[in-house]
Amino acid sequence: MDTSTMVYIAVGLIVLIGGLYYLFYLKDKKSLGSTAGPKTVATSPSGSLQLQAYERLVILAERISIPSLVSRSNQPGLGKSEMQQLLTQTIRQEFDHNLSQQIYVSSEAWEAVRNLKEQNIHLINQIAGVLPSEASGTDLNRSILDFVVQQPNGSMHALVQEALSFEAKKIMK
């Protein structure tokens, strides 16, 4: 894999992680002082829908996580291009299946999930682009997993899931 490609991907991951941290943790700490009174949102019908939406988005984040995606989509005998198409198509289908959840969650939570989808597709396409054209789908999967394992900041899907969980817990308070 080309060093500059790895640098671009790493920078993108760091920016995404920093943005998520700002959106969910620092922003919430600033707004804690402005809340007044107990919330009963979790017991209302709309609160229940919101919690279900966060649950579904946590499941979505897990299903489109690179390790889960690669293990579910692994089909021996596919070429690099076919595997690339299968992986990106699976991510898009999973995301499209959950589009309606954006109605019930915060814009920041939805943006985090959307960014995870885009980042994973970008990662797959970048790694596929640097592999030789005769590479197999297994080679692509191995390269993708190797790259994800080497990331010092942890996995993106875990950060998104943590942020979604944090948002859901705010509703339950």
Backbone as ProteinMPNN parsed JSONL, in Angstrom:
{"seq_chain_A": "MDTSTMVYIAVGLIVLIGGLYYLFYLKDKKSLGSTAGPKTVATSPSGSLQLQAYERLVILAERISIPSLVSRSNQPGLGKSEMQQLLTQTIRQEFDHNLSQQIYVSSEAWEAVRNLKEQNIHLINQIAGVLPSEASGTDLNRSILDFVVQQPNGSMHALVQEALSFEAKKIMK", "coords_chain_A": {"N_chain_A": [[0.847, -1.164, 0.0], [0.537, 2.201, -0.77], [2.399, 4.759, 0.819], [1.523, 7.415, 1.032], [-1.21, 7.132, 0.638], [-1.925, 5.686, 2.895], [-1.351, 7.613, 4.808], [-3.245, 9.605, 4.165], [-5.619, 8.225, 4.726], [-5.255, 7.695, 7.457], [-5.165, 10.328, 8.477], [-7.748, 11.136, 7.84], [-9.21, 9.409, 9.498], [-8.38, 10.313, 12.021], [-9.374, 12.931, 12.014], [-12.126, 12.389, 11.872], [-12.505, 11.044, 14.319], [-11.768, 13.058, 16.134], [-13.745, 14.953, 15.533], [-16.077, 13.554, 16.269], [-15.586, 13.279, 19.003], [-15.672, 15.962, 19.814], [-18.331, 16.648, 19.087], [-19.951, 14.954, 20.679], [-18.987, 14.758, 23.327], [-17.617, 17.111, 24.384], [-19.47, 19.065, 23.607], [-21.749, 18.205, 24.97], [-20.958, 18.481, 27.64], [-20.862, 21.222, 27.861], [-23.544, 21.835, 27.614], [-24.727, 20.692, 29.833], [-25.028, 22.312, 32.106], [-27.185, 23.877, 31.413], [-29.517, 22.432, 31.507], [-32.686, 21.845, 32.911], [-34.664, 20.399, 35.341], [-36.169, 17.103, 35.535], [-35.99, 14.62, 32.944], [-38.52, 13.094, 31.091], [-38.634, 11.803, 28.771], [-37.933, 9.232, 27.918], [-40.008, 7.619, 28.761], [-42.165, 8.334, 27.255], [-44.09, 7.809, 24.21], [-42.704, 8.81, 21.957], [-40.149, 8.975, 22.973], [-39.571, 6.308, 23.352], [-39.497, 5.478, 20.689], [-37.281, 6.93, 19.883], [-35.237, 5.722, 21.409], [-35.335, 3.144, 20.313], [-34.502, 3.745, 17.743], [-31.857, 4.574, 18.192], [-30.863, 2.14, 19.114], [-31.093, 0.584, 16.779], [-29.303, 1.946, 15.143], [-26.91, 1.484, 16.464], [-26.682, -1.232, 16.009], [-26.499, -1.132, 13.223], [-24.032, 0.227, 12.954], [-22.343, -1.737, 13.933], [-22.783, -3.771, 12.05], [-21.773, -2.643, 9.711], [-19.195, -2.335, 10.372], [-15.752, -2.788, 9.693], [-14.398, -5.31, 10.416], [-16.634, -7.027, 10.95], [-18.084, -6.81, 8.573], [-16.266, -7.818, 6.652], [-15.985, -10.459, 7.541], [-18.613, -11.436, 7.241], [-19.024, -11.102, 4.515], [-17.16, -12.591, 3.209], [-16.228, -14.423, 0.507], [-14.799, -16.982, -0.953], [-12.887, -17.155, -3.966], [-13.706, -14.905, -5.305], [-12.682, -12.056, -7.197], [-10.566, -9.154, -6.682], [-11.931, -6.774, -7.491], [-14.609, -7.614, -7.586], [-15.017, -8.297, -4.915], [-14.583, -5.811, -3.725], [-16.755, -4.4, -4.766], [-18.849, -5.917, -3.657], [-18.462, -5.49, -0.882], [-18.755, -2.657, -0.631], [-21.321, -2.342, -1.658], [-22.815, -3.809, 0.178], [-22.477, -2.251, 2.491], [-23.803, 0.1, 1.678], [-26.423, -0.883, 1.28], [-27.121, -1.739, 3.869], [-27.041, 0.724, 5.188], [-28.978, 2.187, 3.738], [-31.236, 0.738, 4.422], [-31.698, 1.624, 6.955], [-32.298, 4.304, 6.818], [-34.576, 5.769, 7.639], [-34.265, 6.1, 10.348], [-33.016, 8.434, 10.933], [-34.86, 10.363, 11.497], [-35.5, 10.162, 14.163], [-33.239, 10.509, 15.727], [-30.521, 12.551, 16.995], [-29.075, 15.163, 14.98], [-26.328, 15.141, 15.039], [-25.735, 12.52, 15.831], [-26.763, 11.092, 13.662], [-25.132, 12.102, 11.653], [-22.662, 11.117, 12.475], [-22.998, 8.361, 12.034], [-23.427, 8.387, 9.288], [-20.964, 9.401, 8.444], [-19.318, 7.288, 9.254], [-20.162, 5.303, 7.49], [-19.396, 6.461, 5.004], [-16.626, 6.734, 5.43], [-15.805, 4.061, 5.717], [-16.43, 3.029, 3.173], [-14.735, 4.621, 1.646], [-12.251, 3.799, 2.672], [-12.199, 1.074, 1.866], [-12.239, 1.415, -0.935], [-9.85, 2.873, -1.331], [-7.854, 1.097, -0.449], [-8.32, -1.047, -2.172], [-7.625, 0.212, -4.513], [-4.845, 0.386, -4.44], [-3.933, -2.168, -4.544], [-2.706, -4.794, -6.698], [-4.213, -5.431, -9.933], [-4.726, -8.108, -10.384], [-5.141, -9.175, -7.907], [-6.746, -11.114, -5.369], [-10.072, -11.416, -3.908], [-9.765, -12.255, -1.321], [-7.197, -11.321, -0.786], [-7.718, -8.582, -0.79], [-9.496, -8.392, 1.401], [-7.779, -9.223, 3.471], [-5.829, -7.2, 3.377], [-7.379, -4.969, 4.04], [-8.245, -5.623, 6.648], [-5.73, -5.806, 7.895], [-4.916, -3.134, 7.752], [-6.859, -1.87, 9.36], [-6.363, -3.057, 11.844], [-3.885, -1.981, 12.421], [-4.389, 0.621, 13.153], [-3.846, 3.175, 15.437], [-5.702, 4.587, 16.955], [-7.877, 3.056, 17.553], [-10.984, 1.484, 16.616], [-13.245, 2.905, 14.262], [-15.972, 2.298, 14.233], [-16.464, 1.507, 16.845], [-16.16, 3.883, 18.246], [-18.279, 5.357, 17.17], [-20.418, 3.771, 18.008], [-20.137, 4.081, 20.761], [-20.668, 6.809, 21.001], [-23.34, 6.853, 20.121], [-24.515, 5.312, 22.112], [-24.063, 6.967, 24.296], [-25.703, 9.143, 23.608], [-28.214, 7.853, 23.671], [-28.368, 7.198, 26.363], [-28.635, 9.714, 27.456], [-31.244, 10.267, 26.782], [-32.598, 8.449, 28.339], [-32.293, 9.417, 30.9]], "CA_chain_A": [[0.0, 0.0, 0.0], [1.289, 3.439, -0.895], [2.514, 5.467, 2.089], [0.677, 8.614, 1.032], [-2.588, 6.688, 0.803], [-2.095, 5.358, 4.31], [-1.351, 8.874, 5.546], [-4.546, 10.235, 3.945], [-6.63, 7.471, 5.457], [-5.018, 7.923, 8.883], [-5.583, 11.699, 8.781], [-9.21, 11.125, 7.801], [-9.685, 8.747, 10.713], [-8.118, 11.194, 13.161], [-10.329, 14.039, 11.927], [-13.43, 11.846, 12.235], [-12.505, 10.771, 15.752], [-11.789, 14.356, 16.807], [-15.071, 15.54, 15.338], [-17.025, 12.829, 17.118], [-15.302, 13.642, 20.386], [-16.192, 17.305, 20.034], [-19.786, 16.673, 18.983], [-20.685, 14.221, 21.692], [-18.504, 14.875, 24.697], [-17.414, 18.502, 24.78], [-20.725, 19.787, 23.422], [-22.656, 17.809, 26.036], [-20.493, 19.056, 28.898], [-21.254, 22.626, 27.856], [-24.991, 21.965, 27.742], [-25.212, 20.12, 31.085], [-25.417, 23.371, 33.019], [-28.397, 24.553, 30.978], [-30.696, 21.578, 31.612], [-33.442, 22.082, 34.127], [-35.747, 19.457, 35.562], [-35.966, 15.729, 35.067], [-36.515, 14.298, 31.624], [-39.384, 11.919, 31.048], [-38.718, 11.47, 27.355], [-37.806, 7.788, 27.709], [-41.273, 6.95, 29.038], [-43.167, 8.728, 26.271], [-44.006, 7.026, 22.964], [-41.638, 9.311, 21.082], [-38.887, 8.589, 23.601], [-39.372, 4.893, 23.043], [-39.073, 5.424, 19.285], [-35.909, 7.426, 19.82], [-34.353, 4.678, 21.927], [-35.282, 2.073, 19.314], [-33.688, 4.232, 16.626], [-30.455, 4.488, 18.608], [-30.517, 0.715, 19.126], [-30.908, 0.142, 15.394], [-28.079, 2.541, 14.604], [-25.781, 0.756, 17.06], [-26.597, -2.48, 15.242], [-25.985, -0.757, 11.902], [-22.595, 0.509, 13.08], [-21.659, -3.025, 14.072], [-22.886, -4.534, 10.802], [-20.912, -2.07, 8.671], [-17.806, -2.282, 10.831], [-14.894, -3.528, 8.766], [-14.232, -6.738, 10.748], [-17.899, -7.741, 10.777], [-18.403, -6.795, 7.148], [-15.36, -8.729, 5.943], [-16.286, -11.851, 7.901], [-19.903, -11.825, 6.666], [-18.999, -11.024, 3.052], [-16.043, -13.364, 2.676], [-16.613, -15.451, -0.457], [-13.604, -17.412, -1.688], [-13.016, -17.232, -5.412], [-13.988, -13.6, -5.897], [-11.546, -11.194, -7.468], [-10.485, -7.916, -5.896], [-12.99, -5.835, -7.886], [-15.907, -8.147, -7.161], [-15.092, -8.176, -3.456], [-14.732, -4.382, -3.45], [-18.145, -4.06, -5.068], [-19.697, -6.584, -2.67], [-18.318, -4.813, 0.407], [-19.355, -1.314, -0.674], [-22.761, -2.507, -1.871], [-23.378, -4.254, 1.453], [-22.532, -1.072, 3.368], [-24.87, 0.993, 1.2], [-27.72, -1.507, 1.541], [-27.37, -1.671, 5.314], [-27.312, 2.123, 5.51], [-30.268, 2.549, 3.143], [-32.277, 0.055, 5.187], [-31.895, 2.35, 8.214], [-32.41, 5.745, 6.55], [-35.668, 6.411, 8.376], [-33.888, 6.314, 11.747], [-32.526, 9.801, 11.123], [-35.967, 11.177, 12.004], [-35.624, 10.015, 15.608], [-31.978, 10.722, 16.442], [-29.953, 13.888, 16.822], [-28.358, 15.339, 13.711], [-24.939, 14.747, 15.271], [-25.679, 11.052, 15.827], [-26.945, 10.638, 12.282], [-23.924, 12.484, 10.914], [-21.604, 10.175, 12.858], [-23.262, 7.1, 11.33], [-23.2, 8.639, 7.865], [-19.51, 9.506, 8.269], [-18.775, 5.934, 9.361], [-20.446, 4.649, 6.209], [-18.539, 7.055, 3.97], [-15.225, 6.433, 5.735], [-15.564, 2.654, 5.412], [-16.424, 2.886, 1.711], [-13.497, 5.255, 1.188], [-11.156, 2.911, 3.062], [-12.236, -0.092, 0.97], [-11.849, 1.848, -2.281], [-8.437, 3.259, -1.333], [-7.014, -0.101, -0.352], [-8.484, -1.786, -3.432], [-6.921, 0.955, -5.548], [-3.393, 0.194, -4.404], [-3.611, -3.579, -4.791], [-2.616, -5.118, -8.124], [-5.507, -5.802, -10.508], [-4.913, -9.558, -10.32], [-5.314, -9.58, -6.509], [-8.01, -11.804, -5.09], [-10.913, -10.825, -2.879], [-9.139, -12.591, -0.038], [-6.09, -10.37, -0.613], [-8.323, -7.301, -0.423], [-9.981, -8.508, 2.783], [-6.619, -9.287, 4.365], [-5.216, -5.86, 3.408], [-8.288, -4.085, 4.776], [-8.155, -5.975, 8.072], [-4.398, -5.419, 8.368], [-4.901, -1.687, 7.932], [-7.699, -1.529, 10.508], [-5.677, -3.51, 13.055], [-2.73, -1.115, 12.658], [-4.798, 1.966, 13.545], [-3.573, 3.394, 16.86], [-6.818, 5.238, 17.636], [-8.999, 2.144, 17.722], [-11.878, 1.366, 15.471], [-14.225, 3.975, 14.109], [-17.318, 1.854, 14.592], [-16.57, 1.491, 18.307], [-16.379, 5.272, 18.668], [-19.644, 5.727, 16.79], [-21.309, 3.054, 18.919], [-20.026, 4.727, 22.067], [-21.382, 8.082, 20.9], [-24.771, 6.543, 20.056], [-24.89, 4.861, 23.45], [-24.071, 8.162, 25.128], [-26.921, 9.881, 23.258], [-29.368, 7.094, 24.16], [-28.394, 7.318, 27.824], [-29.169, 11.048, 27.77], [-32.7, 10.179, 26.654], [-33.12, 7.636, 29.443], [-32.172, 10.129, 32.189]], "C_chain_A": [[0.898, 1.234, 0.0], [1.264, 4.198, 0.435], [1.607, 6.69, 2.132], [-0.796, 8.246, 1.194], [-2.865, 6.367, 2.262], [-2.151, 6.619, 5.156], [-2.702, 9.569, 5.396], [-5.644, 9.527, 4.733], [-6.484, 7.712, 6.952], [-5.464, 9.327, 9.296], [-7.106, 11.786, 8.796], [-9.801, 10.496, 9.05], [-9.511, 9.647, 11.932], [-9.097, 12.361, 13.175], [-11.72, 13.565, 12.338], [-13.526, 11.618, 13.738], [-12.555, 12.074, 16.543], [-13.144, 15.031, 16.702], [-16.122, 14.871, 16.204], [-16.827, 13.19, 18.583], [-15.891, 15.015, 20.697], [-17.713, 17.303, 20.075], [-20.479, 16.05, 20.183], [-20.227, 14.472, 23.118], [-18.344, 16.325, 25.138], [-18.708, 19.292, 24.67], [-21.69, 19.47, 24.559], [-22.24, 18.407, 27.375], [-20.881, 20.53, 28.993], [-22.746, 22.776, 28.121], [-25.53, 21.403, 29.056], [-25.688, 21.188, 32.063], [-26.735, 24.016, 32.653], [-29.639, 23.685, 31.085], [-31.376, 21.825, 32.94], [-34.56, 21.057, 34.223], [-35.464, 18.08, 35.0], [-36.597, 15.51, 33.702], [-37.378, 13.049, 31.739], [-39.561, 11.455, 29.614], [-38.719, 9.966, 27.142], [-39.119, 7.058, 27.938], [-42.361, 7.319, 28.05], [-43.035, 7.865, 25.019], [-42.893, 7.505, 22.034], [-40.265, 8.975, 21.656], [-38.555, 7.136, 23.337], [-38.909, 4.715, 21.599], [-37.635, 5.899, 19.132], [-34.924, 6.366, 20.308], [-34.222, 3.523, 20.941], [-34.419, 2.483, 18.126], [-32.203, 4.171, 16.98], [-29.993, 3.033, 18.647], [-30.232, 0.218, 17.715], [-29.629, 0.713, 14.798], [-26.831, 1.912, 15.215], [-25.58, -0.559, 16.31], [-26.044, -2.203, 13.849], [-24.481, -0.516, 11.96], [-21.802, -0.786, 13.217], [-21.66, -3.792, 12.751], [-22.002, -3.963, 9.7], [-19.484, -1.865, 9.16], [-16.975, -3.184, 9.936], [-14.733, -4.998, 9.171], [-15.503, -7.562, 10.53], [-18.251, -7.878, 9.303], [-17.557, -7.8, 6.378], [-15.699, -10.179, 6.275], [-17.613, -12.312, 7.307], [-19.866, -11.906, 5.149], [-17.913, -11.877, 2.419], [-16.553, -14.5, 1.791], [-15.377, -15.837, -1.254], [-13.887, -17.494, -3.185], [-13.339, -15.911, -6.082], [-12.688, -12.852, -6.147], [-11.618, -9.936, -6.62], [-11.649, -6.984, -6.21], [-14.365, -6.314, -7.441], [-16.083, -8.027, -5.651], [-15.276, -6.716, -3.051], [-16.184, -3.969, -3.666], [-19.091, -4.669, -4.035], [-19.647, -5.858, -1.325], [-19.003, -3.448, 0.404], [-20.868, -1.39, -0.867], [-23.446, -2.935, -0.567], [-23.499, -3.086, 2.425], [-23.686, -0.169, 2.961], [-26.255, 0.412, 1.486], [-28.08, -1.443, 3.02], [-27.757, -0.244, 5.722], [-28.691, 2.532, 4.992], [-31.433, 1.931, 3.909], [-32.617, 0.818, 6.471], [-32.043, 3.858, 8.029], [-33.473, 6.431, 7.402], [-35.309, 6.708, 9.831], [-33.417, 7.745, 11.999], [-33.606, 10.734, 11.659], [-35.941, 11.235, 13.53], [-34.36, 10.317, 16.399], [-31.47, 12.138, 16.188], [-29.2, 13.967, 15.493], [-26.894, 14.935, 13.861], [-24.782, 13.231, 15.232], [-25.819, 10.525, 14.405], [-25.703, 10.948, 11.446], [-22.768, 11.537, 11.232], [-21.773, 8.845, 12.127], [-22.991, 7.269, 9.84], [-21.702, 8.743, 7.57], [-18.834, 8.143, 8.365], [-18.974, 5.191, 8.048], [-19.498, 5.152, 5.131], [-17.07, 6.702, 4.185], [-14.896, 4.981, 5.404], [-15.532, 2.403, 3.911], [-15.135, 3.463, 1.143], [-12.292, 4.359, 1.486], [-11.074, 1.702, 2.13], [-11.746, 0.295, -0.416], [-10.372, 2.22, -2.36], [-7.529, 2.034, -1.298], [-7.127, -0.935, -1.618], [-7.711, -1.107, -4.552], [-5.422, 0.735, -5.565], [-2.981, -1.261, -4.598], [-3.509, -3.831, -6.292], [-3.961, -5.629, -8.645], [-5.773, -7.301, -10.435], [-5.093, -10.072, -8.883], [-6.687, -10.22, -6.319], [-8.824, -11.021, -4.055], [-10.365, -11.094, -1.491], [-7.969, -11.658, 0.254], [-6.62, -9.006, -0.17], [-8.787, -7.343, 1.032], [-8.833, -8.497, 3.781], [-5.976, -7.902, 4.493], [-6.069, -4.883, 4.206], [-8.184, -4.359, 6.275], [-6.802, -5.604, 8.662], [-4.336, -3.926, 8.639], [-5.689, -1.292, 9.183], [-7.012, -1.907, 11.817], [-4.524, -2.577, 13.415], [-3.104, 0.285, 13.135], [-4.625, 2.167, 15.048], [-4.766, 3.954, 17.627], [-8.012, 4.322, 17.853], [-9.895, 2.165, 16.5], [-12.915, 2.477, 15.463], [-15.604, 3.528, 14.567], [-17.503, 1.815, 16.106], [-16.812, 2.898, 18.843], [-17.795, 5.728, 18.349], [-20.636, 5.036, 17.721], [-21.293, 3.679, 20.31], [-20.789, 6.051, 22.074], [-22.892, 7.857, 20.864], [-25.287, 6.1, 21.427], [-24.993, 6.047, 24.406], [-25.344, 8.97, 24.882], [-28.162, 9.173, 23.804], [-29.489, 7.217, 25.674], [-28.899, 8.691, 28.254], [-30.69, 11.028, 27.707], [-33.293, 9.452, 27.858], [-33.054, 8.342, 30.79], [-33.417, 10.918, 32.482]], "O_chain_A": [[1.905, 1.278, 0.706], [0.227, 4.269, 1.095], [0.988, 6.969, 3.159], [-1.549, 8.985, 1.828], [-3.911, 6.73, 2.8], [-2.915, 6.687, 6.118], [-3.253, 10.068, 6.377], [-6.498, 10.175, 5.337], [-7.481, 7.912, 7.645], [-6.074, 9.496, 10.352], [-7.686, 12.436, 9.666], [-10.784, 10.996, 9.597], [-10.402, 9.73, 12.777], [-9.597, 12.738, 14.236], [-12.418, 14.263, 13.073], [-14.531, 11.969, 14.356], [-13.303, 12.182, 17.515], [-13.633, 15.612, 17.671], [-16.961, 15.543, 16.804], [-17.797, 13.382, 19.317], [-16.534, 15.2, 21.73], [-18.318, 17.881, 20.978], [-21.491, 16.57, 20.653], [-21.042, 14.397, 24.038], [-18.888, 16.719, 26.169], [-19.013, 20.104, 25.544], [-22.374, 20.363, 25.059], [-23.099, 18.799, 28.165], [-21.191, 21.027, 30.076], [-23.171, 23.728, 28.775], [-26.702, 21.622, 29.366], [-26.666, 20.972, 32.777], [-27.357, 24.651, 33.505], [-30.733, 24.161, 30.778], [-30.72, 21.993, 33.968], [-35.32, 20.876, 33.271], [-34.632, 17.911, 34.109], [-37.602, 16.13, 33.354], [-37.01, 12.078, 32.399], [-40.541, 10.784, 29.29], [-39.435, 9.47, 26.272], [-39.333, 5.986, 27.371], [-43.399, 6.658, 28.018], [-41.989, 7.257, 24.79], [-42.22, 6.694, 21.398], [-39.323, 8.719, 20.905], [-37.396, 6.779, 23.123], [-38.032, 3.898, 21.319], [-36.867, 5.341, 18.349], [-33.89, 6.143, 19.679], [-33.132, 2.984, 20.751], [-33.691, 1.661, 17.569], [-31.385, 3.76, 16.157], [-28.866, 2.726, 18.26], [-29.249, -0.486, 17.483], [-28.945, 0.035, 14.031], [-25.8, 1.819, 14.549], [-24.451, -0.949, 16.015], [-25.209, -2.959, 13.351], [-23.739, -1.002, 11.106], [-20.707, -0.906, 12.668], [-20.652, -4.393, 12.377], [-21.528, -4.708, 8.842], [-18.658, -1.291, 8.452], [-17.448, -4.224, 9.477], [-14.921, -5.87, 8.322], [-15.446, -8.665, 9.988], [-18.668, -8.944, 8.851], [-18.074, -8.547, 5.548], [-15.699, -11.034, 5.39], [-17.732, -13.47, 6.907], [-20.6, -12.696, 4.556], [-17.77, -11.877, 1.197], [-17.224, -15.418, 2.263], [-14.954, -15.093, -2.139], [-14.985, -17.856, -3.608], [-13.255, -15.803, -7.306], [-11.718, -12.997, -5.402], [-12.607, -9.689, -5.93], [-12.287, -6.459, -5.297], [-15.186, -5.523, -6.976], [-17.166, -7.696, -5.168], [-16.041, -6.418, -2.134], [-16.767, -3.269, -2.838], [-20.03, -4.01, -3.588], [-20.686, -5.639, -0.702], [-19.745, -3.121, 1.329], [-21.608, -0.588, -0.299], [-24.54, -2.464, -0.257], [-24.514, -2.949, 3.107], [-24.46, 0.276, 3.809], [-27.161, 1.142, 1.889], [-29.215, -1.129, 3.376], [-28.686, -0.042, 6.504], [-29.476, 3.146, 5.714], [-32.497, 2.54, 4.025], [-33.713, 0.664, 7.01], [-31.924, 4.61, 8.997], [-33.277, 7.565, 7.839], [-35.995, 7.498, 10.48], [-33.417, 8.214, 13.138], [-33.293, 11.787, 12.217], [-36.317, 12.248, 14.121], [-34.406, 10.374, 17.628], [-31.936, 12.827, 15.281], [-28.748, 12.953, 14.96], [-26.287, 14.439, 12.912], [-23.816, 12.716, 14.669], [-25.087, 9.625, 13.992], [-25.282, 10.132, 10.626], [-21.984, 11.196, 10.346], [-20.794, 8.269, 11.653], [-22.396, 6.397, 9.207], [-21.231, 8.227, 6.557], [-17.879, 7.872, 7.636], [-18.061, 4.529, 7.555], [-18.871, 4.36, 4.428], [-16.354, 6.406, 3.229], [-13.825, 4.696, 4.867], [-14.692, 1.643, 3.429], [-14.515, 2.866, 0.263], [-11.416, 4.189, 0.638], [-9.991, 1.352, 1.661], [-10.932, -0.413, -1.009], [-9.712, 1.916, -3.353], [-6.55, 1.957, -2.041], [-6.128, -1.477, -2.09], [-7.197, -1.779, -5.446], [-4.791, 0.885, -6.611], [-1.801, -1.55, -4.795], [-4.165, -3.145, -7.076], [-4.753, -6.192, -7.889], [-6.93, -7.721, -10.426], [-5.186, -11.281, -8.67], [-7.647, -9.902, -7.019], [-8.324, -10.092, -3.42], [-10.487, -10.261, -0.593], [-7.765, -11.249, 1.397], [-6.049, -8.36, 0.708], [-8.5, -6.428, 1.804], [-8.909, -7.836, 4.816], [-5.62, -7.483, 5.594], [-5.542, -4.065, 4.961], [-8.051, -3.432, 7.074], [-6.727, -5.139, 9.799], [-3.767, -3.498, 9.643], [-5.229, -0.468, 9.973], [-7.075, -1.157, 12.79], [-4.219, -2.401, 14.595], [-2.219, 1.064, 13.488], [-5.192, 1.418, 15.844], [-4.828, 3.803, 18.847], [-9.062, 4.782, 18.3], [-9.586, 2.791, 15.487], [-13.391, 2.924, 16.506], [-16.324, 4.288, 15.214], [-18.604, 2.07, 16.596], [-17.582, 3.083, 19.786], [-18.435, 6.403, 19.155], [-21.596, 5.66, 18.174], [-22.335, 3.789, 20.956], [-21.476, 6.371, 23.045], [-23.641, 8.592, 21.506], [-26.381, 6.487, 21.839], [-25.908, 6.113, 25.226], [-25.988, 9.427, 25.826], [-29.061, 9.821, 24.34], [-30.595, 7.328, 26.203], [-29.527, 8.818, 29.305], [-31.353, 11.701, 28.497], [-34.37, 9.808, 28.335], [-33.703, 7.902, 31.738], [-33.5, 11.579, 33.518]]}, "name": "protein", "num_of_chains": 1, "seq": "MDTSTMVYIAVGLIVLIGGLYYLFYLKDKKSLGSTAGPKTVATSPSGSLQLQAYERLVILAERISIPSLVSRSNQPGLGKSEMQQLLTQTIRQEFDHNLSQQIYVSSEAWEAVRNLKEQNIHLINQIAGVLPSEASGTDLNRSILDFVVQQPNGSMHALVQEALSFEAKKIMK"}
